[in-house]
Amino acid sequence: MVDPKLEYIREGAILGGPIVANPKFYVAGVDLGQKQDHSAVAGVDKGDHRFDLVLLKQLELGSEYGTVVGYLKLLNENLPDLRRIMIDQTGVGETFMSMAISSGLKNARGIELSQPKKQDVMTFLKHCMQDGLVHIPYDREFMNELNVERFELLETGRLKFSHPPGTHDDRLWAFALAIYYARLEPTEYHPVAAVNTSPSPGNLFPQLPKSIWRR
């Protein structure tokens, strides 16, 4: 749901030094871009039966991986209680993770997002949003990104995710990764039971603003 009282942590606050705050439980998700996609970082504050999106950073297109590592290092130094940084290393192998670990990001972990794992991650996010556990600031651009994400049911029974030409879903995947690895309990969601057995290709979050604003 959209929480009008929730705000992103200001970029200036992150750049300005350690942020003094009450103890938190932060988890960051990182989607690495390549030539045609942005790299993105999402930060989630795991609270009492809720996930608050408190940080959403989209780096400039074509940013070198060293720039991404530098931003994560700064975030790690200045954001108290950043417990885990989950990085989608699909397509980049161990190169980025080696850079991250060498820079001192000992709380960073890499994950290969296979098709089944993508379905698990996105289904978990959808369930949390439907249950009103996810709170995001009012951010029309990000809500549009959520709205345009598409899925297609493959012959294997798995879902394939995509976005229309001219759009991006890097922040969505960074956000989904952060939610997935900040989950309150190790509950196993079963996508086969949660997803329509014969869905038509369409929006993953149809009419998202209405569904996430209502609680």
PASEBA-1860 file (N, C-alpha, C; in nm, 3 decimals):
! residues 215
1> MVDPKLEY> 0.083/-0.118/0.000/0.000/0.000/0.000/0.087/0.125/0.000 ~ 0.035/0.230/-0.055/0.105/0.358/-0.055/0.083/0.426/0.079 ~ 0.192/0.464/0.143/0.186/0.530/0.272/0.230/0.675/0.254 ~ 0.137/0.769/0.258/0.172/0.910/0.235/0.267/0.966/0.340 ~ 0.279/0.900/0.455/0.369/0.949/0.559/0.510/0.893/0.545 ~ 0.525/0.793/0.458/0.655/0.729/0.441/0.737/0.806/0.338 ~ 0.863/0.829/0.368/0.952/0.901/0.278/1.081/0.823/0.258 ~ 1.141/0.843/0.140/1.272/0.783/0.115/1.378/0.853/0.201
9> IREGAILG> 1.481/0.777/0.236/1.597/0.838/0.299/1.663/0.930/0.196 ~ 1.686/1.052/0.235/1.740/1.150/0.140/1.882/1.113/0.099 ~ 1.910/1.135/-0.030/2.043/1.106/-0.084/2.151/1.183/-0.008 ~ 2.119/1.309/0.025/2.215/1.390/0.099/2.248/1.332/0.235 ~ 2.148/1.267/0.297/2.172/1.207/0.428/2.269/1.091/0.418 ~ 2.258/1.013/0.309/2.348/0.899/0.289/2.489/0.948/0.261 ~ 2.501/1.054/0.182/2.632/1.106/0.146/2.697/1.182/0.261 ~ 2.614/1.226/0.356/2.664/1.314/0.462/2.726/1.245/0.581
17> GPIVANPK> 2.726/1.114/0.584/2.784/1.044/0.697/2.683/0.951/0.762 ~ 2.726/0.879/0.867/2.637/0.783/0.933/2.506/0.847/0.978 ~ 2.397/0.775/0.952/2.264/0.823/0.989/2.231/0.773/1.129 ~ 2.202/0.866/1.218/2.167/0.830/1.356/2.018/0.800/1.361 ~ 1.983/0.681/1.402/1.842/0.642/1.408/1.824/0.531/1.510 ~ 1.699/0.505/1.544/1.672/0.391/1.631/1.713/0.263/1.560 ~ 1.741/0.157/1.634/1.782/0.031/1.570/1.683/-0.013/1.463 ~ 1.737/-0.052/1.350/1.656/-0.094/1.236/1.702/-0.230/1.187
25> FYVAGVDL> 1.626/-0.283/1.093/1.667/-0.407/1.025/1.652/-0.381/0.875 ~ 1.761/-0.333/0.815/1.759/-0.299/0.673/1.812/-0.414/0.588 ~ 1.751/-0.431/0.474/1.799/-0.524/0.372/1.796/-0.451/0.238 ~ 1.903/-0.463/0.162/1.909/-0.399/0.030/1.907/-0.504/-0.080 ~ 1.838/-0.472/-0.187/1.838/-0.556/-0.306/1.905/-0.479/-0.419 ~ 1.983/-0.548/-0.500/2.058/-0.484/-0.608/2.033/-0.557/-0.740 ~ 1.987/-0.481/-0.839/1.971/-0.535/-0.974/2.078/-0.469/-1.061 ~ 2.168/-0.549/-1.115/2.279/-0.496/-1.194/2.238/-0.476/-1.338
33> GQKQDHSA> 2.256/-0.356/-1.387/2.224/-0.327/-1.526/2.342/-0.357/-1.617 ~ 2.312/-0.363/-1.744/2.417/-0.380/-1.842/2.402/-0.266/-1.943 ~ 2.427/-0.286/-2.067/2.430/-0.175/-2.162/2.295/-0.106/-2.177 ~ 2.186/-0.182/-2.173/2.055/-0.123/-2.199/1.970/-0.106/-2.074 ~ 2.023/-0.144/-1.961/1.946/-0.135/-1.836/2.026/-0.062/-1.728 ~ 1.953/0.002/-1.640/2.015/0.070/-1.526/2.049/-0.032/-1.417 ~ 2.146/0.003/-1.336/2.164/-0.067/-1.209/2.076/0.003/-1.107 ~ 2.020/-0.074/-1.016/1.928/-0.015/-0.918/1.949/-0.078/-0.781
41> VAGVDKGD> 1.923/0.002/-0.679/1.936/-0.043/-0.541/1.808/-0.005/-0.466 ~ 1.752/-0.102/-0.395/1.633/-0.076/-0.313/1.664/-0.114/-0.169 ~ 1.620/-0.030/-0.075/1.642/-0.059/0.066/1.509/-0.075/0.138 ~ 1.496/-0.182/0.214/1.373/-0.212/0.286/1.400/-0.215/0.435 ~ 1.312/-0.153/0.511/1.318/-0.157/0.657/1.216/-0.262/0.702 ~ 1.266/-0.372/0.758/1.178/-0.479/0.804/1.130/-0.447/0.944 ~ 1.000/-0.419/0.956/0.944/-0.387/1.087/0.856/-0.497/1.139 ~ 0.761/-0.462/1.222/0.669/-0.558/1.282/0.559/-0.592/1.182
49> HRFDLVLL> 0.575/-0.703/1.113/0.478/-0.749/1.014/0.458/-0.648/0.901 ~ 0.567/-0.583/0.860/0.557/-0.490/0.748/0.696/-0.469/0.687 ~ 0.695/-0.433/0.561/0.818/-0.401/0.489/0.803/-0.259/0.435 ~ 0.888/-0.169/0.480/0.884/-0.031/0.434/0.994/-0.006/0.332 ~ 0.957/0.040/0.214/1.056/0.079/0.115/1.109/0.216/0.153 ~ 1.236/0.224/0.192/1.290/0.350/0.243/1.401/0.406/0.153 ~ 1.442/0.327/0.054/1.547/0.375/-0.036/1.526/0.315/-0.174 ~ 1.538/0.397/-0.276/1.525/0.350/-0.413/1.618/0.434/-0.500
57> KQLELGSE> 1.722/0.371/-0.549/1.826/0.441/-0.624/1.843/0.377/-0.762 ~ 1.829/0.456/-0.865/1.855/0.411/-1.001/1.979/0.484/-1.051 ~ 2.084/0.410/-1.076/2.208/0.472/-1.122/2.198/0.508/-1.270 ~ 2.282/0.597/-1.313/2.279/0.641/-1.452/2.308/0.523/-1.545 ~ 2.244/0.527/-1.661/2.264/0.422/-1.760/2.410/0.417/-1.800 ~ 2.465/0.298/-1.803/2.605/0.283/-1.841/2.703/0.298/-1.726 ~ 2.652/0.312/-1.602/2.742/0.324/-1.487/2.830/0.200/-1.475 ~ 2.958/0.222/-1.453/3.051/0.110/-1.435/3.019/0.037/-1.305
65> YGTVVGYL> 3.054/-0.091/-1.302/3.028/-0.168/-1.181/3.105/-0.114/-1.061 ~ 3.219/-0.052/-1.087/3.294/0.010/-0.978/3.215/0.122/-0.912 ~ 3.135/0.193/-0.992/3.049/0.299/-0.937/2.941/0.239/-0.848 ~ 2.886/0.125/-0.890/2.783/0.058/-0.810/2.842/0.010/-0.678 ~ 2.961/-0.050/-0.684/3.027/-0.095/-0.562/3.053/0.022/-0.469 ~ 3.098/0.134/-0.526/3.125/0.252/-0.446/3.001/0.302/-0.374 ~ 2.887/0.301/-0.444/2.763/0.345/-0.382/2.722/0.249/-0.270 ~ 2.735/0.119/-0.295/2.698/0.020/-0.193/2.788/0.031/-0.071
73> KLLNENLP> 2.915/0.059/-0.093/3.008/0.074/0.018/2.970/0.195/0.103 ~ 2.935/0.305/0.036/2.892/0.426/0.106/2.763/0.400/0.184 ~ 2.672/0.327/0.121/2.545/0.294/0.186/2.570/0.207/0.309 ~ 2.659/0.112/0.294/2.690/0.020/0.403/2.754/0.092/0.521 ~ 2.836/0.192/0.492/2.905/0.266/0.598/2.812/0.361/0.671 ~ 2.715/0.418/0.599/2.634/0.525/0.657/2.493/0.487/0.696 ~ 2.448/0.368/0.655/2.312/0.325/0.692/2.320/0.224/0.804 ~ 2.279/0.262/0.924/2.289/0.170/1.038/2.207/0.043/1.015
81> DLRRIMID> 2.261/-0.065/1.064/2.187/-0.192/1.065/2.150/-0.243/0.926 ~ 2.235/-0.219/0.828/2.215/-0.280/0.697/2.264/-0.423/0.707 ~ 2.170/-0.514/0.727/2.206/-0.653/0.761/2.253/-0.734/0.641 ~ 2.192/-0.708/0.526/2.224/-0.790/0.409/2.208/-0.708/0.282 ~ 2.297/-0.733/0.187/2.287/-0.675/0.053/2.276/-0.792/-0.044 ~ 2.157/-0.811/-0.101/2.134/-0.921/-0.194/2.151/-0.871/-0.337 ~ 2.240/-0.935/-0.412/2.278/-0.889/-0.545/2.242/-0.993/-0.650 ~ 2.166/-0.950/-0.749/2.135/-1.038/-0.862/2.257/-1.042/-0.953
89> QTGVGETF> 2.327/-1.155/-0.952/2.449/-1.167/-1.031/2.426/-1.246/-1.160 ~ 2.299/-1.264/-1.195/2.266/-1.334/-1.319/2.330/-1.262/-1.438 ~ 2.406/-1.332/-1.516/2.466/-1.274/-1.636/2.600/-1.208/-1.615 ~ 2.639/-1.187/-1.489/2.769/-1.123/-1.463/2.865/-1.216/-1.390 ~ 2.816/-1.334/-1.351/2.903/-1.430/-1.287/2.958/-1.382/-1.154 ~ 3.080/-1.424/-1.122/3.142/-1.391/-0.994/3.218/-1.260/-0.996 ~ 3.230/-1.196/-1.113/3.312/-1.076/-1.125/3.268/-0.967/-1.029 ~ 3.141/-0.932/-1.033/3.093/-0.824/-0.948/3.103/-0.861/-0.801
97> MSMAISSG> 3.069/-0.984/-0.766/3.074/-1.025/-0.626/3.217/-1.021/-0.574 ~ 3.313/-1.054/-0.657/3.454/-1.047/-0.615/3.491/-0.903/-0.584 ~ 3.444/-0.810/-0.670/3.469/-0.668/-0.647/3.404/-0.623/-0.516 ~ 3.281/-0.667/-0.493/3.207/-0.625/-0.374/3.273/-0.674/-0.246 ~ 3.308/-0.801/-0.243/3.370/-0.860/-0.124/3.507/-0.797/-0.099 ~ 3.584/-0.775/-0.206/3.717/-0.715/-0.193/3.711/-0.574/-0.138 ~ 3.596/-0.505/-0.165/3.582/-0.367/-0.119/3.543/-0.359/0.029 ~ 3.513/-0.475/0.087/3.477/-0.478/0.228/3.330/-0.503/0.256
105> LKNARGIE> 3.252/-0.532/0.152/3.109/-0.558/0.171/3.087/-0.703/0.214 ~ 3.116/-0.728/0.340/3.107/-0.865/0.391/2.963/-0.912/0.407 ~ 2.868/-0.820/0.406/2.728/-0.858/0.418/2.660/-0.874/0.282 ~ 2.738/-0.872/0.174/2.684/-0.888/0.039/2.678/-1.035/0.002 ~ 2.569/-1.072/-0.065/2.552/-1.208/-0.114/2.499/-1.203/-0.256 ~ 2.548/-1.292/-0.339/2.502/-1.297/-0.478/2.402/-1.408/-0.498 ~ 2.314/-1.390/-0.596/2.215/-1.492/-0.627/2.194/-1.496/-0.778 ~ 2.182/-1.617/-0.830/2.148/-1.637/-0.971/1.997/-1.651/-0.979
113> LSQPKKQD> 1.933/-1.558/-1.049/1.787/-1.562/-1.061/1.745/-1.649/-1.178 ~ 1.733/-1.778/-1.152/1.680/-1.870/-1.251/1.532/-1.841/-1.269 ~ 1.471/-1.901/-1.371/1.329/-1.879/-1.395/1.244/-1.921/-1.275 ~ 1.269/-2.038/-1.216/1.190/-2.075/-1.097/1.211/-1.979/-0.980 ~ 1.336/-1.934/-0.961/1.363/-1.843/-0.849/1.297/-1.707/-0.873 ~ 1.297/-1.659/-0.999/1.228/-1.534/-1.031/1.081/-1.544/-0.995 ~ 1.021/-1.658/-1.026/0.879/-1.676/-0.997/0.855/-1.676/-0.846 ~ 0.945/-1.742/-0.771/0.931/-1.743/-0.625/0.940/-1.602/-0.569
121> VMTFLKHC> 1.040/-1.526/-0.616/1.063/-1.390/-0.564/0.944/-1.300/-0.595 ~ 0.897/-1.304/-0.720/0.789/-1.213/-0.759/0.655/-1.255/-0.698 ~ 0.634/-1.384/-0.683/0.509/-1.431/-0.621/0.504/-1.392/-0.474 ~ 0.618/-1.401/-0.407/0.624/-1.360/-0.267/0.591/-1.212/-0.253 ~ 0.648/-1.130/-0.342/0.619/-0.986/-0.339/0.470/-0.961/-0.360 ~ 0.412/-1.030/-0.457/0.270/-1.009/-0.486/0.183/-1.046/-0.365 ~ 0.215/-1.157/-0.299/0.140/-1.198/-0.181/0.151/-1.093/-0.070 ~ 0.273/-1.043/-0.048/0.293/-0.944/0.058/0.215/-0.816/0.028
129> MQDGLVHI> 0.210/-0.777/-0.098/0.137/-0.656/-0.135/-0.013/-0.677/-0.118 ~ -0.061/-0.794/-0.156/-0.203/-0.824/-0.140/-0.244/-0.829/0.007 ~ -0.151/-0.872/0.093/-0.179/-0.881/0.236/-0.158/-0.749/0.309 ~ -0.117/-0.645/0.236/-0.096/-0.514/0.298/0.029/-0.503/0.382 ~ 0.127/-0.593/0.357/0.250/-0.591/0.437/0.354/-0.496/0.380 ~ 0.338/-0.457/0.256/0.437/-0.372/0.189/0.390/-0.227/0.190 ~ 0.476/-0.138/0.235/0.446/0.005/0.238/0.549/0.079/0.155 ~ 0.503/0.161/0.063/0.593/0.236/-0.022/0.554/0.385/-0.020
137> PYDREFMN> 0.651/0.474/-0.036/0.618/0.616/-0.044/0.540/0.644/-0.172 ~ 0.477/0.761/-0.176/0.409/0.800/-0.300/0.517/0.832/-0.404 ~ 0.527/0.748/-0.505/0.628/0.761/-0.609/0.564/0.714/-0.739 ~ 0.509/0.809/-0.813/0.434/0.773/-0.933/0.520/0.700/-1.036 ~ 0.644/0.742/-1.051/0.731/0.679/-1.149/0.755/0.532/-1.115 ~ 0.777/0.503/-0.988/0.798/0.364/-0.947/0.670/0.284/-0.960 ~ 0.557/0.343/-0.926/0.429/0.272/-0.940/0.402/0.238/-1.087 ~ 0.441/0.327/-1.176/0.426/0.298/-1.319/0.513/0.179/-1.359
145> ELNVERFE> 0.632/0.173/-1.300/0.722/0.060/-1.330/0.660/-0.071/-1.282 ~ 0.597/-0.068/-1.166/0.530/-0.188/-1.117/0.415/-0.229/-1.208 ~ 0.344/-0.130/-1.258/0.226/-0.157/-1.339/0.255/-0.219/-1.475 ~ 0.370/-0.185/-1.534/0.395/-0.231/-1.671/0.462/-0.368/-1.677 ~ 0.504/-0.420/-1.562/0.567/-0.553/-1.564/0.468/-0.657/-1.615 ~ 0.514/-0.741/-1.705/0.429/-0.840/-1.770/0.472/-0.982/-1.733 ~ 0.379/-1.076/-1.744/0.415/-1.217/-1.728/0.353/-1.298/-1.840 ~ 0.418/-1.409/-1.869/0.368/-1.500/-1.971/0.386/-1.643/-1.921
153> LLETGRLK> 0.281/-1.723/-1.931/0.288/-1.861/-1.887/0.353/-1.946/-1.996 ~ 0.464/-2.011/-1.962/0.536/-2.093/-2.058/0.481/-2.235/-2.059 ~ 0.522/-2.313/-2.159/0.478/-2.452/-2.169/0.523/-2.534/-2.049 ~ 0.631/-2.491/-1.985/0.684/-2.562/-1.869/0.599/-2.539/-1.744 ~ 0.504/-2.445/-1.753/0.424/-2.411/-1.636/0.483/-2.297/-1.555 ~ 0.600/-2.251/-1.597/0.665/-2.140/-1.529/0.623/-2.007/-1.591 ~ 0.645/-1.900/-1.515/0.614/-1.767/-1.564/0.739/-1.697/-1.614 ~ 0.727/-1.632/-1.727/0.836/-1.551/-1.781/0.798/-1.404/-1.764
161> FSHPPGTH> 0.889/-1.326/-1.707/0.863/-1.186/-1.678/0.933/-1.097/-1.780 ~ 0.867/-0.985/-1.813/0.923/-0.893/-1.911/0.861/-0.756/-1.891 ~ 0.914/-0.660/-1.964/0.858/-0.525/-1.962/0.854/-0.473/-2.104 ~ 0.759/-0.386/-2.138/0.745/-0.335/-2.275/0.869/-0.256/-2.318 ~ 0.894/-0.251/-2.449/1.005/-0.171/-2.501/0.995/-0.026/-2.453 ~ 1.109/0.030/-2.420/1.111/0.168/-2.375/1.087/0.185/-2.226 ~ 1.064/0.075/-2.156/1.044/0.081/-2.011/1.154/0.000/-1.942 ~ 1.159/0.009/-1.811/1.260/-0.063/-1.733/1.193/-0.128/-1.613
169> DDRLWAFA> 1.258/-0.235/-1.561/1.207/-0.299/-1.440/1.318/-0.324/-1.340 ~ 1.429/-0.248/-1.353/1.543/-0.270/-1.266/1.511/-0.239/-1.119 ~ 1.438/-0.131/-1.093/1.404/-0.097/-0.955/1.304/-0.198/-0.897 ~ 1.216/-0.248/-0.980/1.121/-0.350/-0.935/1.193/-0.474/-0.885 ~ 1.293/-0.522/-0.961/1.363/-0.644/-0.922/1.451/-0.620/-0.799 ~ 1.511/-0.501/-0.789/1.588/-0.469/-0.669/1.495/-0.470/-0.547 ~ 1.378/-0.411/-0.562/1.277/-0.406/-0.456/1.230/-0.547/-0.419 ~ 1.200/-0.628/-0.520/1.151/-0.763/-0.496/1.256/-0.847/-0.423
177> LAIYYARL> 1.382/-0.832/-0.460/1.490/-0.906/-0.394/1.501/-0.865/-0.246 ~ 1.492/-0.735/-0.221/1.501/-0.688/-0.083/1.387/-0.742/0.002 ~ 1.266/-0.742/-0.053/1.150/-0.795/0.020/1.167/-0.944/0.046 ~ 1.210/-1.016/-0.056/1.221/-1.161/-0.046/1.319/-1.202/0.064 ~ 1.430/-1.130/0.073/1.531/-1.167/0.172/1.514/-1.094/0.305 ~ 1.409/-1.014/0.317/1.378/-0.951/0.445/1.252/-1.010/0.504 ~ 1.204/-1.119/0.446/1.076/-1.174/0.490/1.079/-1.207/0.639 ~ 0.966/-1.184/0.702/0.956/-1.194/0.848/0.974/-1.336/0.898
185> EPTEYHPV> 0.922/-1.431/0.823/0.932/-1.570/0.863/0.972/-1.651/0.741 ~ 1.040/-1.764/0.762/1.083/-1.847/0.648/0.967/-1.926/0.590 ~ 0.858/-1.853/0.557/0.740/-1.919/0.501/0.762/-1.952/0.355 ~ 0.729/-2.069/0.317/0.742/-2.110/0.177/0.613/-2.080/0.103 ~ 0.622/-1.993/0.003/0.506/-1.969/-0.083/0.514/-2.064/-0.201 ~ 0.400/-2.112/-0.245/0.397/-2.207/-0.355/0.330/-2.143/-0.475 ~ 0.410/-2.097/-0.573/0.356/-2.023/-0.686/0.246/-2.096/-0.762 ~ 0.256/-2.229/-0.772/0.155/-2.303/-0.848/0.017/-2.284/-0.786
193> AAVNTSPS> 0.013/-2.282/-0.654/-0.115/-2.265/-0.585/-0.159/-2.120/-0.585 ~ -0.062/-2.030/-0.590/-0.094/-1.888/-0.577/-0.132/-1.822/-0.708 ~ -0.090/-1.881/-0.820/-0.111/-1.821/-0.951/-0.223/-1.893/-1.024 ~ -0.304/-1.820/-1.095/-0.409/-1.879/-1.178/-0.350/-1.989/-1.264 ~ -0.416/-2.103/-1.273/-0.360/-2.216/-1.347/-0.358/-2.193/-1.497 ~ -0.435/-2.098/-1.546/-0.435/-2.069/-1.690/-0.443/-1.918/-1.713 ~ -0.342/-1.844/-1.662/-0.348/-1.699/-1.678/-0.320/-1.658/-1.821 ~ -0.379/-1.547/-1.861/-0.348/-1.489/-1.990/-0.229/-1.397/-1.973
201> PGNLFPQL> -0.145/-1.383/-2.077/-0.034/-1.290/-2.066/-0.087/-1.152/-2.032 ~ -0.028/-1.088/-1.933/-0.077/-0.957/-1.894/0.004/-0.897/-1.784 ~ -0.051/-0.796/-1.721/0.021/-0.727/-1.616/0.034/-0.816/-1.494 ~ 0.152/-0.810/-1.433/0.173/-0.885/-1.310/0.093/-0.824/-1.197 ~ 0.086/-0.691/-1.191/0.012/-0.620/-1.088/-0.094/-0.534/-1.156 ~ -0.201/-0.592/-1.211/-0.301/-0.513/-1.281/-0.367/-0.411/-1.190 ~ -0.384/-0.289/-1.241/-0.447/-0.180/-1.166/-0.385/-0.168/-1.028 ~ -0.252/-0.165/-1.026/-0.179/-0.168/-0.900/-0.216/-0.058/-0.803
209> PKSIWRR> -0.227/0.067/-0.845/-0.257/0.172/-0.746/-0.379/0.142/-0.661 ~ -0.488/0.094/-0.723/-0.609/0.065/-0.647/-0.587/-0.046/-0.547 ~ -0.516/-0.149/-0.589/-0.500/-0.266/-0.502/-0.406/-0.239/-0.387 ~ -0.303/-0.158/-0.406/-0.208/-0.139/-0.297/-0.244/-0.021/-0.209 ~ -0.333/0.064/-0.254/-0.376/0.175/-0.169/-0.483/0.129/-0.069 ~ -0.552/0.021/-0.104/-0.663/-0.023/-0.022/-0.612/-0.114/0.090 ~ -0.653/-0.089/0.208/-0.612/-0.174/0.321/-0.729/-0.189/0.417
END
